[in-house]
Amino acid sequence: MHIRSNKALDKLTRRRFLKGAGGAAVALPLLHGAEGVTAQEAGIPERFIALFVANGLHNSLTDGGANSGAAMFNHAKHGFAPLEGFKPFADRICLVKGIDAKARGFSSTPHTWGCGGFLCDYNYSNKNANTKAGTTIDWEFKTAKNIDTTLPTLNTGWWGADDANQPVRIVHSYRGPNQPNNPIALPHNVFDFAFNKTGFAAGAGGGNMVNAQELRRARFRNSVLDAVMEDYQHVMSESSGYGAAVRETIKVHLDHVRELEKSSADLVARIERGEIGNDPDVCAIADEPRVINNNKANGSFPPNLSFRSEVWDLNAKIFISALHCDLFRTGTFMVDSGGDKWAYEGKNGRTGNVHGTTLHGWKKNNHQPLAYEIMHWYWTKMASDFVARLNNNTYVEAGGGTLLDNTTLIIGSELNDPDHNVNNMTFFLMDPKKFKPGKHTLANRRSASDFYTTVLKGCGINKQIGSHFQGTIDSILV
């Protein structure tokens, strides 16, 4: 067997960016896999990602049926099985039922309780519910593993602006009390944060929207790749010393980066031309602070699901591509904000308020058919699609695994019942090397503090989390 020299291996693992004049840099994927270096030699990164899915996961959707395998997700009514998208990943999923979210604070709204305690379960007391009272487990993971990446974290997804005066509904990652890792909303800003180091500041303009728009237009008149073209041409030449496989990996990756850049620029242009933006939430999810309808975006017809889907698609692609480049190893991704209100129209009807009108009344016969369709949209159209992207063979790593193979993933909501119940909640853990696959219905309900502390224990981290810890749930650990 041919053993690579340490010098050759160092060269491959050290090459992280294409660089240009003025500090320009564009991130590259990890290259060692393409050169035949094994996972053991390369040191596959340890990652921790949290996926937040708003407005509840009722435990009835996983009650009954099988305790393992795809049949765990068979529950269906009114033509929709809300969790069917998770069937291909059933052998990886540790499904934990019986968790009580005990975090409480000034707000009397269960959405805020559940969001305020997501990933930490610390009580909070701030009047405006604008901070969590402790470090979330994604940041505890980063700290304990001594992760030092180009980006400390990345937090994005898709969300609206309901009750925007309570940021804990939107900000899920905290490095400590009053230290939020704020999410980035619009794809062009996510792209620039992750891939563009050429000096264009996302959202620049000092609050002057005209200046900010002009900067964005100037930014997208040229590609970020233009600034690093000389280095790209060198790397792609045989004289660079990189093999054909590495050069092809770089080429495919940069074609992908340029595609994301063009799509992000197109979305910006359409927003500024007014082609999309009639839905209040379109403005409300922009990165510039807005006050919409007294902090409440109530939705309107026609529903702009196409815009939401575009934002979701682009942000997911950018997030996962940046993860593949090892720009960050811990972060959060969102499917909507807790309690958000927006319009939906589908096979089973339509509503001007998915939250208050439909999901609140999901047990009633007149609301249930549409509620099941909306829950399917949240959990299969969005959440399981994100998991499938992590498992895409486009992102194969050294040793042949995908990103999903080498990432600890936690999936949860702020509620059990969409009608404001934060007890007896269900969570998914995906990392069969650490957590036992199958359905785990706890005989005695446990606090979210116990659950999150157990998640860290499964990752080899001995750290108590939350305000309500009594003990770890060792039955779910491998």
ZAMARGU-4260 file (C-alpha; in steps of 0.2 Angstrom, whole numbers, plus 5000, padded with zeros to 4 digits):
<rodrens>
0) 5000/5000/5000 | 5007/5017/4996 | 5008/5028/5011 | 5008/5047/5008 | 5021/5058/5015
5) 5016/5070/5029 | 5021/5084/5018 | 5009/5079/5004 | 4995/5076/5017 | 4998/5093/5025
10) 4997/5102/5008 | 4981/5094/5004 | 4972/5097/5021 | 4980/5115/5023 | 4973/5121/5006
15) 4956/5129/5012 | 4954/5145/5000 | 4958/5152/4983 | 4966/5169/4987 | 4967/5185/4978
20) 4972/5203/4979 | 4966/5213/4994 | 4962/5199/5005 | 4950/5191/4993 | 4947/5172/4997
25) 4934/5159/4992 | 4932/5143/5002 | 4936/5126/4995 | 4929/5109/5000 | 4940/5097/5010
30) 4952/5090/4997 | 4959/5075/5006 | 4945/5063/5001 | 4948/5065/4982 | 4967/5061/4984
35) 4963/5044/4992 | 4967/5048/5010 | 4958/5037/5022 | 4946/5044/5035 | 4958/5039/5048
40) 4972/5049/5040 | 4962/5064/5036 | 4953/5066/5052 | 4934/5068/5048 | 4927/5083/5057
45) 4915/5081/5071 | 4900/5091/5068 | 4884/5096/5077 | 4869/5103/5069 | 4851/5107/5076
50) 4836/5108/5065 | 4821/5118/5072 | 4804/5115/5065 | 4791/5127/5071 | 4773/5125/5078
55) 4774/5108/5085 | 4776/5089/5083 | 4762/5081/5091 | 4766/5064/5100 | 4751/5056/5091
60) 4761/5056/5075 | 4773/5043/5082 | 4761/5034/5094 | 4757/5016/5090 | 4764/5006/5076
65) 4782/4999/5075 | 4795/5004/5088 | 4809/5003/5074 | 4811/5005/5055 | 4801/5015/5043
70) 4784/5010/5050 | 4787/5022/5064 | 4782/5036/5052 | 4767/5028/5045 | 4754/5038/5054
75) 4742/5046/5040 | 4726/5055/5039 | 4717/5065/5026 | 4729/5060/5012 | 4745/5065/5021
80) 4758/5056/5032 | 4767/5071/5040 | 4783/5061/5044 | 4784/5050/5029 | 4800/5059/5023
85) 4810/5052/5037 | 4807/5034/5032 | 4823/5032/5022 | 4832/5037/5037 | 4823/5027/5050
90) 4838/5015/5054 | 4848/5031/5059 | 4834/5039/5070 | 4833/5039/5089 | 4816/5044/5092
95) 4813/5050/5110 | 4796/5053/5117 | 4791/5060/5134 | 4802/5076/5136 | 4794/5091/5145
100) 4801/5108/5141 | 4802/5117/5158 | 4810/5133/5154 | 4799/5148/5159 | 4801/5167/5159
105) 4792/5183/5159 | 4781/5179/5143 | 4766/5168/5146 | 4766/5162/5128 | 4771/5143/5126
110) 4779/5147/5110 | 4791/5158/5119 | 4794/5145/5133 | 4798/5131/5120 | 4809/5142/5109
115) 4817/5150/5124 | 4822/5133/5131 | 4826/5125/5114 | 4844/5117/5115 | 4846/5123/5133
120) 4831/5123/5145 | 4837/5137/5155 | 4824/5148/5163 | 4824/5166/5157 | 4818/5182/5165
125) 4820/5196/5152 | 4804/5205/5150 | 4805/5206/5131 | 4810/5187/5130 | 4825/5193/5119
130) 4839/5182/5127 | 4841/5164/5133 | 4849/5162/5150 | 4863/5150/5146 | 4874/5142/5133
135) 4865/5131/5120 | 4872/5113/5117 | 4878/5117/5099 | 4890/5130/5107 | 4894/5118/5122
140) 4899/5105/5108 | 4910/5118/5099 | 4919/5123/5115 | 4921/5105/5122 | 4928/5099/5105
145) 4940/5114/5103 | 4933/5118/5086 | 4942/5132/5077 | 4935/5135/5060 | 4934/5150/5049
150) 4916/5154/5054 | 4912/5151/5072 | 4895/5145/5067 | 4881/5147/5054 | 4863/5150/5058
155) 4850/5152/5045 | 4835/5144/5037 | 4818/5151/5033 | 4806/5161/5045 | 4794/5175/5047
160) 4792/5189/5059 | 4777/5184/5071 | 4780/5192/5088 | 4797/5199/5082 | 4798/5208/5099
165) 4803/5190/5106 | 4819/5186/5097 | 4821/5169/5106 | 4808/5163/5093 | 4820/5166/5080
170) 4838/5165/5088 | 4841/5147/5094 | 4860/5147/5096 | 4868/5156/5111 | 4886/5156/5116
175) 4880/5162/5134 | 4867/5173/5142 | 4864/5188/5131 | 4876/5182/5118 | 4865/5176/5103
180) 4872/5169/5087 | 4860/5178/5076 | 4853/5170/5061 | 4855/5177/5043 | 4839/5178/5033
185) 4842/5181/5015 | 4852/5170/5004 | 4864/5184/4997 | 4869/5188/5014 | 4871/5170/5019
190) 4882/5167/5003 | 4893/5182/5007 | 4895/5177/5025 | 4900/5160/5020 | 4910/5162/5004
195) 4914/5180/5000 | 4929/5187/5008 | 4931/5201/4996 | 4926/5215/5007 | 4908/5218/5002
200) 4899/5219/5018 | 4882/5211/5019 | 4868/5223/5024 | 4881/5238/5023 | 4875/5256/5022
205) 4873/5261/5040 | 4854/5259/5039 | 4852/5268/5023 | 4843/5256/5012 | 4847/5266/4996
210) 4866/5264/5000 | 4863/5246/5005 | 4854/5242/4989 | 4868/5251/4978 | 4881/5241/4987
215) 4872/5225/4983 | 4870/5229/4965 | 4888/5233/4964 | 4892/5217/4973 | 4883/5206/4960
220) 4890/5215/4945 | 4905/5204/4947 | 4907/5187/4954 | 4917/5184/4969 | 4927/5171/4959
225) 4934/5185/4948 | 4945/5191/4962 | 4953/5174/4964 | 4955/5169/4946 | 4974/5170/4945
230) 4975/5158/4960 | 4961/5147/4952 | 4971/5146/4936 | 4987/5140/4945 | 4978/5127/4955
235) 4969/5120/4940 | 4986/5118/4931 | 4997/5103/4931 | 5011/5113/4938 | 5001/5115/4955
240) 5005/5098/4960 | 4987/5093/4963 | 4981/5077/4955 | 4967/5077/4942 | 4954/5071/4955
245) 4958/5086/4966 | 4957/5098/4951 | 4940/5091/4946 | 4933/5092/4964 | 4938/5111/4964
250) 4931/5114/4947 | 4914/5106/4951 | 4914/5115/4968 | 4917/5132/4961 | 4904/5129/4947
255) 4892/5126/4961 | 4897/5141/4971 | 4895/5152/4956 | 4877/5145/4953 | 4873/5149/4971
260) 4879/5167/4969 | 4869/5169/4953 | 4853/5163/4961 | 4856/5174/4976 | 4859/5189/4965
265) 4843/5185/4955 | 4833/5184/4971 | 4839/5201/4976 | 4835/5209/4959 | 4817/5202/4960
270) 4814/5209/4977 | 4821/5226/4972 | 4810/5226/4957 | 4795/5223/4967 | 4791/5206/4958
275) 4790/5198/4975 | 4786/5206/4991 | 4767/5208/4993 | 4766/5195/5007 | 4770/5204/5023
280) 4782/5190/5028 | 4793/5194/5013 | 4798/5210/5020 | 4798/5204/5038 | 4812/5191/5035
285) 4824/5203/5027 | 4840/5206/5037 | 4836/5224/5040 | 4825/5226/5056 | 4807/5230/5051
290) 4791/5233/5061 | 4777/5224/5052 | 4759/5226/5057 | 4764/5230/5075 | 4776/5216/5076
295) 4764/5203/5069 | 4764/5197/5051 | 4747/5190/5049 | 4748/5183/5032 | 4739/5187/5016
300) 4732/5180/5000 | 4739/5175/4988 | 4751/5165/4998 | 4769/5167/4993 | 4775/5149/4996
305) 4786/5150/4980 | 4796/5164/4988 | 4798/5154/5004 | 4803/5138/4995 | 4816/5148/4985
310) 4824/5155/5001 | 4823/5138/5009 | 4832/5130/4994 | 4846/5143/4993 | 4850/5144/5011
315) 4850/5125/5013 | 4862/5124/4998 | 4873/5137/5005 | 4873/5130/5022 | 4877/5113/5017
320) 4890/5118/5005 | 4899/5128/5018 | 4898/5113/5030 | 4906/5103/5017 | 4920/5115/5015
325) 4923/5114/5034 | 4920/5133/5036 | 4910/5128/5052 | 4905/5113/5062 | 4891/5118/5073
330) 4875/5128/5068 | 4856/5128/5067 | 4844/5128/5053 | 4826/5134/5054 | 4809/5129/5047
335) 4799/5144/5052 | 4799/5154/5068 | 4788/5148/5083 | 4770/5154/5081 | 4773/5162/5065
340) 4757/5167/5055 | 4756/5166/5036 | 4744/5161/5022 | 4744/5143/5015 | 4733/5136/5000
345) 4734/5117/4996 | 4725/5102/4991 | 4714/5101/5007 | 4710/5120/5007 | 4717/5137/5012
350) 4720/5148/5027 | 4726/5165/5030 | 4734/5160/5046 | 4742/5143/5047 | 4746/5145/5066
355) 4731/5153/5075 | 4717/5148/5063 | 4722/5131/5057 | 4735/5122/5068 | 4728/5129/5084
360) 4712/5120/5079 | 4720/5105/5071 | 4710/5092/5082 | 4693/5099/5075 | 4686/5091/5060
365) 4684/5107/5050 | 4703/5111/5052 | 4711/5094/5053 | 4712/5090/5034 | 4722/5106/5031
370) 4732/5105/5047 | 4738/5088/5042 | 4744/5095/5025 | 4753/5109/5033 | 4761/5098/5045
375) 4767/5087/5030 | 4774/5103/5022 | 4784/5107/5038 | 4791/5090/5042 | 4792/5081/5025
380) 4793/5095/5012 | 4806/5105/5023 | 4813/5095/5037 | 4816/5078/5030 | 4822/5087/5014
385) 4836/5095/5024 | 4841/5078/5030 | 4841/5071/5012 | 4852/5085/5007 | 4865/5081/5021
390) 4865/5063/5014 | 4867/5068/4996 | 4882/5059/4987 | 4888/5076/4980 | 4895/5078/4997
395) 4905/5062/4999 | 4919/5063/5012 | 4935/5053/5014 | 4931/5035/5018 | 4915/5036/5007
400) 4903/5043/5020 | 4891/5058/5017 | 4889/5073/5028 | 4875/5065/5037 | 4886/5050/5041
405) 4898/5061/5050 | 4886/5074/5059 | 4876/5073/5075 | 4859/5080/5071 | 4845/5085/5083
410) 4828/5089/5076 | 4814/5096/5087 | 4801/5109/5089 | 4795/5122/5103 | 4779/5112/5106
415) 4771/5095/5107 | 4753/5100/5103 | 4752/5114/5090 | 4738/5121/5102 | 4752/5127/5115
420) 4757/5111/5124 | 4776/5111/5129 | 4775/5094/5138 | 4777/5076/5132 | 4787/5082/5117
425) 4796/5071/5104 | 4814/5074/5097 | 4824/5065/5084 | 4843/5061/5086 | 4852/5056/5071
430) 4869/5048/5074 | 4868/5029/5077 | 4886/5028/5083 | 4880/5038/5098 | 4861/5036/5100
435) 4851/5020/5099 | 4840/5020/5083 | 4822/5016/5086 | 4807/5023/5096 | 4811/5027/5115
440) 4795/5031/5124 | 4800/5036/5142 | 4790/5027/5155 | 4793/5043/5166 | 4793/5059/5158
445) 4809/5069/5159 | 4815/5087/5158 | 4823/5094/5142 | 4838/5098/5154 | 4840/5079/5156
450) 4838/5076/5138 | 4850/5090/5132 | 4863/5084/5145 | 4861/5066/5139 | 4864/5072/5121
455) 4881/5080/5126 | 4885/5064/5136 | 4882/5054/5120 | 4895/5066/5112 | 4908/5062/5125
460) 4904/5079/5134 | 4901/5079/5153 | 4892/5095/5155 | 4875/5098/5164 | 4863/5109/5154
465) 4847/5118/5159 | 4838/5124/5175 | 4829/5107/5178 | 4842/5093/5178 | 4839/5077/5188
470) 4849/5064/5178 | 4854/5058/5161 | 4843/5046/5150 | 4856/5033/5148 | 4844/5021/5139
475) 4845/5030/5123 | 4864/5030/5122 | 4874/5017/5113
</rodrens>
